[in-house]
């Protein structure tokens, strides 16, 4: 009997334990299902958050792009406004000048022939406005000789002399962006590789842009890097900025299609200091501006018929700009367009003039009015061209 009671008690305990084990399993499964559901919700929430962050980033990127586009449009519109204002001012000055030279026909009777004569005289005086008191009768007619002197510096660069002082110093600008130029005492010390005389390094206060610099009367004139059209005049003695100015309508496109590094090309001739640039609002044609080297003010500006497309350089001789053209594939450079501010030389009178065969393409060409030479930079080779010059015809 007692044994039966023990057996029954043991079986009841087993039943209770079995029931509790089953309940524990059910509870564990329940908690696992709840945890899985929470994990799925957290994963979904995280995905939604990532999607929202991506959308915010895309919207921010799009807005920044739109802001940049608006700033570019704003800059272009401002450039157009400045260009129009400059052209209007130029037309007003020309009209005002002609009004001062033409008689008042309402109070004076004058013959048609005399009126035409006075108009022609006024126009001729307007075209020759910058040469009052200066004699300049030189015209370029051909190239006598070519001389390759040296290969030094970068592929592009510029080298030149100061034509206003009695000095043989050579100024050497390597590269299209730099702030240190070299000054050699003479052409001999420049070309002599065994010379013991070291060149003098002149550090400018701001780096230059392009290769169209000029040295004139003890100052260097160049395009200030990181600006669209700022001209700097820096003293070679104390190396400080003596003056600066913004050249209207310049700096939008390279001056020459085959020289993308140069946006302002300075030139010196018998009449003084000039700057050449291309104007996109004028069909990309070249524009020449006469500068007052003392005050760095604009004396006069001429829109020319010479294209910047396929041009590699230009130089000015006695008020006449000669434009040098080539091709992207390379070849012989040739002068195919000119513009004379006095209308005494015409393109039709000048046959196409070819330069002697060389290595590549000119990155700079600087005329020296005393030497009657062009100091050119040809793919890293410093080259001179001796010019054949004649007297201009008198303007009638």
C-alpha positions in Angstrom: 0.0 0.0 0.0 2.7 2.4 0.9 4.5 1.5 -2.3 1.5 2.4 -4.3 1.2 5.7 -2.6 4.9 6.5 -3.4 4.3 5.6 -7.1 1.2 7.8 -7.3 3.1 10.7 -5.7 6.0 10.4 -8.1 3.7 10.3 -11.1 1.8 13.4 -9.9 5.1 15.3 -9.4 6.2 14.3 -12.9 2.9 15.5 -14.3 3.3 18.9 -12.6 6.9 19.3 -13.8 5.8 18.3 -17.3 3.1 20.9 -17.2 5.4 23.6 -15.9 8.0 22.8 -18.7 5.4 23.1 -21.3 4.3 26.5 -20.0 8.0 27.6 -19.9 8.4 26.6 -23.5 5.3 28.5 -24.5 6.5 31.6 -22.7 10.0 31.4 -24.3 8.5 31.1 -27.7 6.2 34.0 -27.0 9.1 36.3 -25.9 11.1 35.2 -28.9 8.3 36.2 -31.2 7.9 39.5 -29.5 11.7 40.2 -29.7 11.7 39.3 -33.4 8.8 41.6 -34.1 10.6 44.4 -32.3 13.8 43.8 -34.3 11.9 43.9 -37.5 10.3 47.2 -36.5 13.7 48.6 -35.6 15.1 47.5 -38.9 12.2 49.1 -40.7 12.6 52.3 -38.7 16.3 52.4 -39.4 15.7 51.9 -43.2 13.2 54.7 -43.1 15.7 56.9 -41.3 18.4 56.2 -43.8 16.0 56.8 -46.7 15.1 60.2 -45.1 18.7 61.1 -44.6 19.5 60.3 -48.3 16.5 62.4 -49.4 17.7 65.3 -47.3 21.3 64.9 -48.7 20.0 64.8 -52.3 17.8 67.9 -51.7 20.8 69.7 -50.1 23.1 68.8 -53.1 20.4 69.9 -55.5 20.0 73.2 -53.7 23.7 73.8 -53.6 23.9 73.2 -57.4 21.0 75.6 -58.0 22.7 78.2 -55.8 25.9 77.8 -57.8 24.0 78.1 -61.1 22.3 81.3 -59.8 25.7 82.7 -58.9 27.1 81.9 -62.3 24.1 83.5 -64.0 24.4 86.5 -61.7 28.1 86.9 -62.6 27.3 86.5 -66.4 24.5 89.1 -66.2 26.8 91.5 -64.3 29.4 91.0 -67.0 26.9 91.7 -69.7 25.8 94.8 -67.9 29.4 96.0 -67.5 30.0 95.3 -71.2 26.9 97.2 -72.3 27.8 100.1 -70.0 31.3 100.3 -71.4 30.1 100.1 -75.0 27.5 102.8 -74.4 30.1 105.0 -72.8 32.4 104.4 -75.7 29.7 105.4 -78.2 28.8 108.4 -76.2 32.4 109.6 -76.2 32.8 109.1 -80.0 29.5 110.9 -80.7 30.4 113.7 -78.4 33.8 114.0 -80.1 32.2 114.2 -83.5 29.7 116.8 -82.3 32.5 119.0 -81.2 34.2 118.7 -84.6 31.1 119.1 -86.9 29.6 122.5 -87.5 26.0 123.3 -86.6 24.2 123.1 -89.9 21.1 124.9 -88.6 23.0 128.2 -88.4 25.8 127.8 -91.0 25.3 127.1 -94.7 28.0 124.8 -96.0 28.5 122.8 -99.1 28.1 119.0 -99.1 31.7 118.5 -100.3 33.1 120.7 -97.6 31.0 118.9 -95.0 32.2 115.5 -96.2 35.8 116.8 -95.9 35.3 118.0 -92.4 33.7 114.7 -91.4 36.6 112.7 -92.8 39.1 115.0 -91.0 37.2 114.6 -87.7 37.2 110.8 -88.1 40.9 110.8 -89.0 41.7 112.9 -85.9 39.5 110.6 -83.8 41.4 107.5 -85.0 44.8 109.2 -84.4 43.8 110.6 -81.0 46.6 108.7 -79.2 49.5 109.8 -81.3 49.3 113.6 -80.9 52.9 114.9 -80.6 54.4 111.5 -81.6 56.1 110.6 -84.8 55.5 107.0 -85.9 55.9 105.9 -89.5 57.1 102.3 -89.2 55.3 99.4 -90.8 56.1 95.7 -90.7 56.7 94.1 -94.1 58.4 90.8 -93.5 60.8 88.6 -91.5 64.5 88.9 -92.2 65.8 86.1 -90.0 65.2 83.8 -87.2 67.6 82.9 -84.3 67.0 80.2 -81.7 69.1 81.3 -78.7 68.3 78.9 -75.9 65.9 76.4 -74.4 65.0 77.0 -70.7 62.1 77.1 -68.4 58.6 75.7 -68.9 56.9 74.8 -72.2 55.1 78.2 -72.1 56.6 81.5 -70.9 57.7 84.9 -71.9 61.0 86.8 -72.2 61.6 90.5 -73.1 63.5 93.7 -72.6 62.5 97.2 -71.4 62.6 99.4 -74.5 62.3 102.7 -72.6 65.7 102.6 -70.9 69.2 102.2 -72.2 69.7 98.7 -70.8 70.4 95.3 -72.2 68.7 93.5 -69.3 66.7 90.4 -70.1 63.5 89.6 -68.1 62.6 85.9 -68.0 59.0 84.8 -67.0 58.7 81.0 -66.9 55.3 79.3 -66.9 51.8 80.7 -67.1 51.5 81.2 -63.4 54.3 82.2 -61.1 55.4 85.1 -58.9 59.2 85.0 -59.5 60.9 86.4 -62.6 64.6 86.3 -63.4 66.6 89.3 -64.5 69.8 88.7 -66.6 72.4 91.5 -67.0 72.6 91.1 -70.8 71.7 88.8 -73.6 75.2 87.3 -73.4 74.8 86.3 -69.8 71.4 84.9 -70.6 72.6 82.6 -73.4 76.0 81.7 -71.9 75.5 78.5 -69.9 79.0 78.8 -68.4 78.5 82.3 -67.1 79.5 82.8 -63.5 77.0 85.7 -63.1 73.8 84.4 -61.7 70.5 86.0 -62.6 68.7 88.1 -60.1 65.4 86.7 -58.8 62.6 89.3 -58.5 59.6 88.2 -56.5 56.4 89.9 -57.3 53.7 90.7 -54.7 51.1 88.7 -56.7 51.5 85.9 -59.2 50.9 86.5 -62.9 48.5 84.8 -65.2 49.3 83.8 -68.8 52.3 85.0 -70.8 51.3 88.4 -72.0 53.5 90.6 -69.7 55.3 93.8 -70.5 58.3 95.6 -68.9 58.1 99.3 -69.6 59.9 102.2 -68.0 61.1 100.3 -64.9 57.7 98.6 -64.2 56.3 95.3 -65.1 52.7 95.1 -66.2 50.8 91.8 -66.0 47.4 90.1 -65.4 46.9 89.5 -61.7 46.2 85.7 -61.2 42.9 84.6 -59.7 41.2 87.7 -61.1 39.2 88.0 -64.3 40.7 91.3 -65.6 42.8 93.1 -63.1 46.0 94.8 -64.4 48.9 95.3 -62.0 51.8 97.8 -62.4 54.7 96.7 -60.2 57.9 98.5 -59.6 61.0 96.4 -60.4 63.0 98.4 -57.9 61.0 98.1 -54.7 58.8 95.2 -55.9 55.5 96.8 -54.7 52.3 97.5 -56.6 52.4 101.0 -58.0 48.9 100.9 -59.5 46.1 98.6 -60.6 43.0 98.8 -62.7 40.2 96.6 -64.1 40.0 96.4 -67.9 36.4 96.5 -69.0 35.0 93.6 -71.1 38.2 91.7 -70.8 39.0 88.3 -69.3 35.9 86.3 -70.4 37.7 84.2 -73.0 41.4 83.7 -73.9 42.9 86.3 -76.1 44.1 83.7 -78.6 42.3 80.4 -79.4 45.6 78.5 -79.5 46.9 80.0 -76.2 44.3 79.2 -73.6 46.6 80.4 -70.7 46.6 84.1 -71.8 43.6 86.4 -71.2 45.4 89.8 -71.3 48.3 90.3 -73.7 50.4 93.5 -73.2 52.3 95.0 -76.0 54.8 97.8 -76.4 55.6 99.7 -79.6 56.9 103.1 -80.7 53.7 104.7 -79.3 53.7 103.2 -75.8 51.8 100.6 -73.9 48.9 98.5 -75.2 46.8 95.5 -74.1 45.0 93.0 -76.4 42.1 90.9 -75.4 39.2 89.0 -77.0 35.6 90.1 -76.5 32.9 87.3 -76.7 30.2 90.0 -77.2 32.0 91.1 -80.3 32.0 87.7 -81.9 35.3 86.7 -80.2 37.2 89.4 -82.2 40.3 91.0 -80.8 40.1 94.4 -79.0 43.1 96.6 -78.5 43.3 99.3 -75.8 45.9 102.1 -75.5 46.9 102.5 -71.9 48.6 105.5 -70.2 51.6 103.9 -68.6 51.8 106.7 -66.0 48.2 106.7 -64.7 47.2 103.2 -66.0 44.1 104.8 -67.5 42.5 103.8 -70.8 43.3 106.3 -73.5 41.2 104.7 -76.3 39.8 101.3 -77.4 39.4 99.8 -80.8 37.2 96.9 -81.9 39.0 95.1 -84.7 38.0 92.7 -87.4 40.7 90.1 -86.5 39.4 86.8 -85.1 40.8 85.2 -82.0 39.9 81.7 -83.3 43.1 79.8 -84.4 45.2 82.8 -83.3 48.4 82.0 -81.3 49.7 85.5 -80.7 49.9 89.1 -81.9 52.3 92.1 -81.8 51.9 95.9 -82.4 54.2 97.9 -84.6 53.6 101.7 -84.7 49.9 101.4 -83.9 49.3 98.5 -86.2 48.4 95.1 -84.7 49.6 92.0 -86.6 47.8 88.7 -85.7 49.6 85.4 -86.0 47.6 82.3 -86.8 48.2 78.6 -86.8 46.2 75.3 -86.4 45.6 72.9 -83.5 47.5 70.2 -85.4 50.5 72.4 -85.7 52.2 73.9 -88.8 53.8 77.1 -89.9 52.6 80.3 -88.2 51.5 83.1 -90.5 50.2 86.6 -90.3 46.7 86.8 -91.9 45.1 89.8 -90.3 46.1 93.3 -89.2 44.4 96.4 -87.8 45.9 99.9 -88.1 44.4 102.5 -85.9 45.3 105.2 -88.5 43.8 103.4 -91.5 47.1 103.8 -93.3 47.8 100.0 -93.6 45.2 97.5 -94.9 45.1 93.8 -94.7 44.7 93.6 -98.5 48.0 95.3 -99.0 49.9 92.8 -96.9 50.3 89.3 -98.3 50.2 86.3 -96.0 53.6 86.3 -94.2 54.9 82.9 -93.0 57.3 82.5 -90.1 60.3 80.2 -90.5 59.7 76.6 -89.5 60.0 76.0 -85.8 59.4 73.5 -83.1 55.8 74.0 -82.1 53.6 77.0 -81.3 54.4 80.5 -79.9 53.1 81.0 -76.4 54.3 84.7 -76.4 55.5 87.3 -78.9 56.9 90.7 -77.8 58.1 93.4 -80.2 61.0 95.6 -79.2 60.7 99.0 -81.0 64.5 99.8 -80.8 65.8 96.4 -81.8 63.1 95.9 -84.4 62.9 92.3 -83.2 60.3 89.9 -81.8 61.2 88.1 -78.7 59.2 84.8 -78.9 58.8 81.7 -76.7 58.4 78.6 -78.9 57.7 75.4 -76.9 60.4 76.3 -74.4 62.8 77.7 -76.9 63.7 81.4 -76.7 63.7 82.7 -80.2 64.2 86.1 -81.9 62.8 87.3 -85.2 64.5 90.2 -87.0 61.8 92.2 -88.7 61.9 94.0 -92.1 60.2 97.4 -91.7 59.3 100.2 -94.1 57.7 103.6 -93.8 54.0 103.9 -93.6 52.0 105.8 -96.2 50.8 109.2 -94.9 47.1 109.5 -93.9 45.2 111.7 -96.3 
